Amino acid sequence: MAKNANWLIIVVILLLFVVVGYRFEQYYLLKNFTLEVNTSCNPEIEKCFVMDCQEGDPGCDTSPYKKVEILARDAPKCLEEHSCDSFVCPVGLVNCSITYCSESALSDGERCVKPKVFIEQVKPEKTNLKNNGKA
């Protein structure tokens, strides 16, 4: 009976090593997991998320952001460090998506900032009234 118990313990320990080794390979070596990151967003041209809190509250950051989901192995270093400026998914990369703010994408404690529309106005040239508009 003691031999059977020893074999069972050995099998359990070996299975534990296999599982830990597999997870180590998937996460650290292959980086085979989805990275969900908030990155900077330009509210002048994009519909951005912001935290729904009062500025000055502890832990409140009212900087606009967009949500990025990308496989960790495909993510640039700046995305992992939260320092990318105006990140866009590389062309042809299937496992990358950017979520802009919408009612369906909101989580608790978030709100949307609508993009500001800038209309470039052409200023009419000033005429010289002293010369009655003649050059």
Backbone bond lengths (Angstrom), bond angles and torsions (degrees), N, CA, C in turn:
res aa  C-N    CA-C-N  psi(-1)  N-CA   C-N-CA  omega(-1)  CA-C   N-CA-C  phi
1 M - - - 1.443 - - 1.523 111.46 -
2 A 1.348 116.70 -36.08 1.456 120.57 -179.83 1.519 110.96 -66.54
3 K 1.369 117.16 -33.35 1.462 120.33 178.74 1.528 110.33 -65.49
4 N 1.317 118.27 -40.84 1.465 121.95 178.98 1.529 111.24 -63.88
5 A 1.308 116.63 -39.64 1.473 120.64 179.03 1.527 110.55 -65.87
6 N 1.340 116.61 -39.50 1.462 120.28 177.95 1.527 111.19 -64.14
7 W 1.340 117.11 -43.15 1.471 120.53 178.95 1.527 110.91 -63.77
8 L 1.293 116.82 -38.73 1.462 120.97 179.01 1.533 110.91 -63.81
9 I 1.313 116.11 -42.50 1.472 120.50 178.16 1.522 110.35 -64.24
10 I 1.314 117.82 -41.88 1.466 122.11 179.43 1.526 110.39 -63.45
11 V 1.333 117.48 -43.95 1.466 121.56 179.91 1.537 110.34 -63.86
12 V 1.309 117.67 -43.06 1.465 121.23 179.22 1.530 110.57 -63.24
13 I 1.319 117.35 -43.43 1.467 120.86 179.04 1.527 110.61 -64.35
14 L 1.328 117.85 -42.07 1.469 120.65 178.00 1.527 111.31 -63.55
15 L 1.327 117.16 -42.43 1.468 120.21 177.24 1.527 111.23 -62.31
16 L 1.310 116.23 -39.53 1.459 120.44 177.63 1.531 110.75 -61.14
17 F 1.335 117.49 -44.20 1.459 121.48 178.20 1.535 111.32 -63.60
18 V 1.327 117.27 -39.18 1.461 120.91 178.96 1.530 110.49 -63.88
19 V 1.320 117.05 -46.12 1.467 121.07 -179.86 1.526 110.87 -63.72
20 V 1.323 117.33 -46.47 1.464 120.74 179.55 1.526 110.33 -63.60
21 G 1.307 118.00 -41.77 1.457 121.58 178.04 1.519 112.22 -63.25
22 Y 1.335 117.36 -40.88 1.457 121.83 178.90 1.530 110.60 -64.02
23 R 1.318 116.78 -46.39 1.466 120.52 179.66 1.528 111.30 -64.77
24 F 1.323 117.31 -39.41 1.455 121.06 177.02 1.521 109.96 -59.52
25 E 1.325 116.84 -45.86 1.466 120.61 178.85 1.525 111.50 -61.75
26 Q 1.328 117.46 -45.48 1.468 121.69 -177.15 1.536 112.15 -66.16
27 Y 1.307 117.66 -42.24 1.458 120.69 -175.23 1.519 114.07 -86.68
28 Y 1.311 118.31 -46.64 1.459 120.69 -172.61 1.515 113.98 -93.14
29 L 1.311 117.92 -37.57 1.456 119.59 -177.58 1.527 112.04 -88.57
30 L 1.339 117.09 -51.26 1.465 120.92 -177.31 1.530 113.06 -89.55
31 K 1.321 117.79 -16.02 1.471 123.16 -176.08 1.522 110.48 49.12
32 N 1.326 115.74 51.18 1.452 122.55 -176.03 1.536 110.49 -95.15
33 F 1.325 115.88 65.96 1.458 121.46 176.59 1.521 108.50 -151.04
34 T 1.315 115.83 159.15 1.457 120.65 -178.64 1.518 110.09 -86.03
35 L 1.306 115.24 130.08 1.457 122.76 177.87 1.528 107.17 -98.29
36 E 1.316 117.31 121.81 1.458 122.45 178.38 1.526 107.50 -110.42
37 V 1.336 115.45 112.28 1.455 121.25 -171.23 1.529 110.04 -131.60
38 N 1.311 116.76 145.38 1.462 122.20 169.83 1.518 107.34 -96.12
39 T 1.326 116.39 131.19 1.459 120.50 -179.51 1.522 109.34 -128.86
40 S 1.307 116.56 164.72 1.460 120.81 -174.53 1.527 111.69 -59.98
41 C 1.318 114.59 149.82 1.457 122.11 -176.10 1.526 107.91 -138.84
42 N 1.309 117.01 142.69 1.454 122.19 -179.99 1.526 109.35 -98.80
43 P 1.337 118.80 104.01 1.463 120.74 -176.05 1.521 113.77 -68.82
44 E 1.321 117.36 -8.07 1.459 119.69 177.20 1.521 111.47 -75.01
45 I 1.334 116.92 -26.03 1.468 119.21 -177.01 1.524 113.44 -130.39
46 E 1.341 117.97 -8.48 1.464 121.91 -177.85 1.523 109.89 -126.49
47 K 1.327 116.07 155.46 1.467 120.75 175.76 1.527 106.98 -90.51
48 C 1.323 116.46 108.01 1.465 122.72 -169.86 1.523 112.42 -106.68
49 F 1.331 114.54 158.28 1.457 122.95 171.12 1.527 108.20 -88.68
50 V 1.323 116.48 150.62 1.463 122.63 166.27 1.519 107.00 -141.92
51 M 1.318 115.91 155.90 1.459 119.74 176.86 1.523 108.50 -71.43
52 D 1.313 116.18 138.82 1.455 121.99 179.68 1.522 108.49 -90.27
53 C 1.341 114.84 81.17 1.460 120.42 -178.65 1.521 108.11 -150.17
54 Q 1.297 115.94 171.21 1.457 121.17 178.54 1.523 108.79 -88.52
55 E 1.322 115.82 132.93 1.458 119.79 178.41 1.526 108.62 -60.33
56 G 1.299 116.67 134.22 1.457 121.83 -177.08 1.518 113.20 101.58
57 D 1.360 116.81 -17.50 1.462 119.67 175.62 1.522 109.15 -66.19
58 P 1.338 117.91 145.75 1.467 119.45 177.75 1.536 110.70 -60.68
59 G 1.303 116.64 131.41 1.457 121.85 178.86 1.519 113.94 79.20
60 C 1.315 117.53 6.34 1.463 121.09 -179.16 1.519 109.67 -92.05
61 D 1.313 115.82 121.78 1.456 122.11 175.86 1.519 107.09 -122.91
62 T 1.310 117.35 112.10 1.462 120.80 -176.34 1.525 112.60 -94.44
63 S 1.320 116.76 18.61 1.461 119.88 176.43 1.529 109.39 -71.58
64 P 1.337 117.38 136.33 1.466 119.43 178.70 1.531 111.08 -70.42
65 Y 1.335 116.11 145.99 1.460 120.47 -179.82 1.523 110.73 -148.03
66 K 1.324 114.89 161.42 1.465 122.90 171.10 1.519 106.81 -122.68
67 K 1.324 116.19 158.46 1.462 120.82 -176.69 1.519 109.93 -100.63
68 V 1.326 115.81 134.49 1.462 122.05 -179.34 1.518 108.62 -121.59
69 E 1.332 116.03 132.85 1.469 122.08 171.43 1.519 106.76 -119.83
70 I 1.331 115.81 125.43 1.462 121.10 -177.17 1.525 107.88 -153.00
71 L 1.322 116.81 148.69 1.467 119.43 174.05 1.520 108.37 -64.40
72 A 1.302 116.78 136.76 1.463 121.34 -176.18 1.530 111.75 -58.04
73 R 1.319 117.42 -34.28 1.470 119.11 -178.92 1.522 112.21 -69.57
74 D 1.350 117.77 -21.55 1.455 121.91 -179.89 1.527 112.84 -96.81
75 A 1.320 117.60 -8.06 1.466 121.62 -174.60 1.523 111.06 -78.09
76 P 1.338 116.19 137.08 1.465 118.42 174.25 1.531 109.88 -71.33
77 K 1.298 116.60 157.13 1.462 122.53 -177.40 1.532 111.56 -57.70
78 C 1.338 116.54 -38.07 1.468 118.92 -177.70 1.525 111.61 -64.66
79 L 1.334 118.05 -29.09 1.461 120.88 179.41 1.523 110.41 -70.60
80 E 1.329 116.34 -39.53 1.459 120.46 177.32 1.525 111.16 -65.70
81 E 1.334 116.78 -30.55 1.458 121.81 -178.46 1.524 112.07 -92.77
82 H 1.318 117.86 2.56 1.473 123.39 -179.01 1.515 112.10 59.06
83 S 1.329 117.59 38.68 1.461 119.72 -178.38 1.528 112.79 -125.22
84 C 1.330 118.62 14.62 1.468 121.05 179.59 1.526 110.37 -74.44
85 D 1.298 115.95 136.52 1.461 121.29 172.57 1.520 107.70 -103.90
86 S 1.319 116.40 126.92 1.473 124.61 178.44 1.535 112.19 49.53
87 F 1.326 116.42 57.60 1.461 122.04 179.31 1.523 110.71 -68.98
88 V 1.321 116.81 136.92 1.464 123.10 171.45 1.523 107.61 -130.99
89 C 1.332 116.50 149.26 1.456 120.11 178.45 1.526 109.26 -68.27
90 P 1.319 117.56 134.63 1.460 120.12 177.47 1.524 111.25 -60.61
91 V 1.322 116.26 145.12 1.459 121.82 -179.95 1.523 109.44 -61.83
92 G 1.322 116.34 133.66 1.456 121.71 177.44 1.519 114.80 87.11
93 L 1.307 117.57 -5.54 1.458 120.48 179.85 1.521 109.00 -85.02
94 V 1.333 116.40 114.60 1.460 121.91 -174.41 1.526 111.66 -77.16
95 N 1.307 117.76 -38.22 1.467 122.41 -173.85 1.521 112.51 -90.52
96 C 1.322 116.70 45.91 1.457 121.67 178.61 1.522 108.14 -140.90
97 S 1.326 116.29 131.88 1.462 119.48 176.26 1.522 109.53 -144.88
98 I 1.328 114.60 144.41 1.457 121.77 176.43 1.516 107.00 -115.05
99 T 1.320 116.52 129.53 1.456 121.81 179.22 1.515 108.65 -108.19
100 Y 1.334 114.97 120.21 1.458 120.84 174.49 1.522 107.41 -94.84
101 C 1.288 116.66 161.49 1.455 121.45 -173.20 1.526 112.16 -66.66
102 S 1.316 114.89 133.23 1.459 123.86 172.47 1.526 106.64 -152.21
103 E 1.305 115.86 164.86 1.466 119.66 -178.82 1.532 111.18 -58.89
104 S 1.318 117.19 -37.18 1.466 120.32 -178.36 1.529 112.74 -75.25
105 A 1.329 117.71 -19.83 1.464 120.89 -177.51 1.523 112.99 -96.08
106 L 1.316 117.71 -4.78 1.464 120.81 -177.78 1.527 111.78 -71.37
107 S 1.314 115.73 139.06 1.464 122.41 172.37 1.529 107.54 -108.36
108 D 1.317 116.10 172.76 1.468 119.70 177.36 1.523 109.66 -60.33
109 G 1.321 116.51 136.12 1.458 121.11 177.40 1.515 113.81 83.85
110 E 1.323 117.91 13.84 1.464 121.68 179.20 1.522 109.77 -123.90
111 R 1.318 114.62 156.64 1.457 120.74 171.48 1.521 107.99 -146.51
112 C 1.321 115.95 166.18 1.462 121.22 -178.10 1.521 110.86 -96.43
113 V 1.317 114.84 147.27 1.454 122.35 170.44 1.514 105.65 -114.97
114 K 1.323 116.04 118.07 1.464 119.54 -177.51 1.516 110.05 -76.81
115 P 1.332 116.32 146.82 1.472 118.86 179.52 1.521 110.83 -66.79
116 K 1.299 114.81 143.64 1.450 120.25 175.87 1.522 107.37 -83.36
117 V 1.290 115.84 137.49 1.459 120.11 179.92 1.520 107.95 -97.29
118 F 1.307 115.11 123.15 1.453 120.33 179.03 1.524 108.35 -107.59
119 I 1.287 115.23 120.24 1.459 120.36 176.89 1.519 107.14 -107.49
120 E 1.312 114.86 119.41 1.447 118.93 -179.78 1.519 108.37 -78.22
121 Q 1.291 115.96 119.12 1.450 120.35 -179.85 1.521 109.03 -98.60
122 V 1.299 114.02 134.37 1.458 119.08 176.39 1.519 107.17 -86.27
123 K 1.303 115.06 120.73 1.460 119.43 -179.86 1.528 109.11 -79.72
124 P 1.313 117.10 129.16 1.472 118.16 177.51 1.520 109.79 -66.39
125 E 1.298 114.91 143.81 1.454 119.47 178.75 1.515 109.02 -67.43
126 K 1.306 116.06 139.10 1.460 120.58 179.45 1.527 108.57 -75.11
127 T 1.298 114.38 136.46 1.469 117.59 176.36 1.503 108.58 -97.63
128 N 1.251 115.49 151.50 1.453 121.33 -179.83 1.524 107.19 -83.23
129 L 1.333 116.30 104.69 1.462 120.47 -176.75 1.529 111.78 -70.38
130 K 1.311 117.59 -23.22 1.475 119.85 179.51 1.519 110.77 -66.28
131 N 1.341 115.65 -32.39 1.466 119.68 -177.83 1.529 110.48 -101.32
132 N 1.338 117.69 16.09 1.460 123.57 -179.13 1.522 112.30 57.05
133 G 1.328 116.66 37.11 1.441 121.70 176.95 1.513 113.80 79.77
134 K 1.338 117.30 3.70 1.465 120.03 179.20 1.514 109.25 -91.72
135 A 1.296 115.64 143.68 1.450 119.96 179.94 1.493 112.46 -78.76
